Amino acid sequence: MMTFLKSKNAILLFFLIALIVIFAALSGGGTLRPSNIINILQSITIVSLLTIGAGTLMIAGEIDLSLGGIGTMSSFVAALLLKQGVPWFAALVAAVAVGAFIGLINGFLVNELGFQSFIATLATASITTGAGYIFTSGLAVTIEDPTFRFIGNKLLFGYIPFSVLIAIIALIVYAMLLNKTKFGRSVYLVGGNRVAARLGGLKPKKVLYGLFINAGALAALAGTLLASKLLVANTVGITSSQFAGLTAAILGGISFGGGTGGMGGAIIGIMVLSCFNNGMTMVNIPPYWQTVASGALLLAAITLDFVTTSRRNKSEVKA
Amino acid sequence: MKNRLEFSNITKAFPGIVALSEVSFCADSGHITALLGENGAGKSTLLKILSGDIKADSGEVLLDGEAQNFKVPSDALRGGISVIYQERQMVASLSVMENIFAGELPHNKFGVINYKKLRKEAQELIDLFELPLDARMTVGRLSVAQQQMVEIMRAYRRNSDVIAFDEPTASLADTEITILFRLIKELARQGKIVIYVSHRMAEIFQITDKIIVLKDGKKVADFQTGETDEPTLVKAMVGREIGDTFNKLSRCTERGDTVLEVKNLTTKKVTDISLTLRSGEIVGLAGLVGAGRTELARAIFGADKVESGEIVIEGRSTRYKNPSGALACGVALCPEDRKEEGLVLSRSIRQNITVSVLSRIRKFIFLDNAKEKKLSDIAVEKYDIKTPSTGKLVGELSGGNQQKVILGRATNELMATKVLILDEPTKGIDVGSKAEIYQIICDFAKSGMGVIVISSELPEVLNISDTIYVMANGKITGVLSREEASEEHVLELAMAGQ
């Protein structure tokens, strides 16, 4: 219990609760109204999927900046296929497959050609976003398929967004994957020391392929979900969420160094970010200032990460 | 211009090891003074003290009788001391002239560099030493030898009174060595104090005036080069007493079947290696640093690409392409560099011990925590790893305990290891833990494994191994039994072809 109280997650959880209380007070209880909670839950869905993809890669010591681009391109693929009368399920599978394929390319660039993931995915980000524009000549594509409408907007029991179920299931599955399976363990070991992991008999390249493909597929799913919520696939929606995904992962204690952090922290990170953004809207902070505040929040998170890591390093030196 | 460099009673201890003990000697201007000794004799530590990289516990470095107090390397540079290490210390993306004048580029009052003047002065220096270089060449594109020349010119340009070389010929071809020696002699002729560290006999006789022999951190002899010969020097270098440590070992006396046979193995780094290892046997690989021992281990372990040759394990020819395949065949490696290659420091003891057996501690698709804990508890108990819990991060353990975690990983009961390769298993480990690790290695042999031990400490490899393979330049230059092997003999083979 004491170790939990001293952990980064405990600090974050405390911060989350403080955030909820402060915004509730400032908005006169407005943030706690059911309609607003539904809003928060819906915003969580998209960010969660991106955070899982980006976060697992960060644990393995890599980064993926192409998730926004993949999401955009895949949502266009789904929307255009639906327009052609392709059944909803096939359209969804095709979109996810496209995302997975781009992930495979990212993995290839990093594993086989030795590019740094930052650079490789910066390039694919630009290519996928551009491809999205080309498919549609930059115009939004509306979605009329009833199943997509259901997935994106249906409230179960009148309160719970259907899409949030997808996010919750995904978070649980990936938390188990990371903590309980050989693959998850390999992600941490590869992120902690790639050379040692290889000499220990693991296959770092295989792990990275898996993670890049996974992140691509999840980004495609996120893009398609966003389109089904908005009932339109456009070129702007998912890109800002990509940075929200990275921010949430960092807030949740997944560091760029690799090897540390987990889904538990990431979930709190997602909640902090969503409550923070929603709260600012509810207390009428102007949108431009919200952007500034998001940046400040990220800086605060990195500072926290830096302080706790350097404290840990100091205690290592003493030992 | 300084005339005399003096080391006076230099002592330096690291945790568990006395690296230098009361070392005193002088080096004079216009002379080349050799520092000779085996790996670990204290040569590098002495150079690091000279260059201000580390501080001696006691004793002084004096220039013309004046005690120097270097706190950081830049103090030593300013004091007129340049050390030229094996690794080049230059900016690869800049030109020869920029590197020679680094830190003191000619510039005007606005800070704009006068390239015309820079080029002229650099070229004058190049001409002075008659070197085949152009001042505008990019350093990164030069050969190792040429880079070294640039570094020497930089030391000369700084007006250093003392120029020390750490194994300067380690990666040079013969023709390059000729040019290097001409350069070094020229420095001495101009009145510099030159220190020359090496363990290559031939070149020491070729260019030095005086030889200081270090052994186990102590100065054991000094000679005028003209008044000594090679056998005398070798004897001075290695003639040490072997402690009781090895006599007390409980060794494995039974030999089983051949577990590993390497036939004509060739990679980029080693050539035509053949070797046999039987169950219960400890084979030692001896040789100088860079002889290709680690590379041979990596090749047998599937970590480096094999170009030709065959690896036979328990009579079956195998072809694996990565460490994962080698582990599946029962070959395990404990790498030399524990922190960089052996362990994941940010994870727990438990997670490090099970790295190679994750597939075998699963229930359905999930890792079985109880099984994992049990496996690591056994290792902690068996090897007496000192830790409050197996959940402790490996990065927080001492060197000896970290080594035991790696041994625990390579030999836990789920591994079925038949061939165990240990690369420098006692490097950086205190004397007490060393003895423990020797016994653990003998116990591995007793349990039926074939063990390969790589060590740069001659007494260690000679006394722990049943058979010793000596390597030089990526080839095996001799095979000796423990009874036949003497330090002199092994050293001779290790220096073969140099």
Interface residues (C-beta under 8 A of the other chain):
Chain A: M176 K180 T181 K182 R185 S186 Y188 L189 G192 N193 V195 A196 A197 R198 L199 G200 G201 L202 K203 G259 T260 E316 A319
Chain B: F301 A303 N322 P323 S324 L327 A328 L333 P335 E340 E341 G342 L343 V344 L345 S346 R347 Q351 V355 S356 L358 S359 R362 I365 F366 L367 G395 E396 R409
